[in-house]
Amino acid sequence: MKASSGLGRLSKLALRQRKQGLAKLLPPVTEILRGSLIERYVTCGNPACKCARGERHGPMWYLTVTLGPGRTTGGIIGAEHVERVRTWIENYHTLKDHLEKISEINRELLRRDRKQERKQ
Ligand SMILES: [Zn+2]
């Protein structure tokens, strides 16, 4: 067993309570987005513009989404959507993280049941 998880020290009841607690804290599964927001300051190409002297335009926001090895997609995100996209990305990570923890707890519960069966 992984010593780092610390689940081995908890009672079965505590493990069940912990996974119920995690389930209650799951963000709504419809409010998620997998990807990263990137902030950029850009030049417009006009040599007379202040950006040509180093005062770049921005921030401009981009979403990048990895589709597979070497394949990404995404696009510009308007400033008015940045907060919503940020929340969706956070929700995605929270959801994934909590599902992984629940999965770990269930593996620990299975281990306990196997141990108990062997004793009988
Ligand atoms: Zn410019």
Residues whose N, C-alpha, C, O or C-beta is under 5 A from the ligand:
A	BS01	ZN	T43 C44 C49 K50 C51
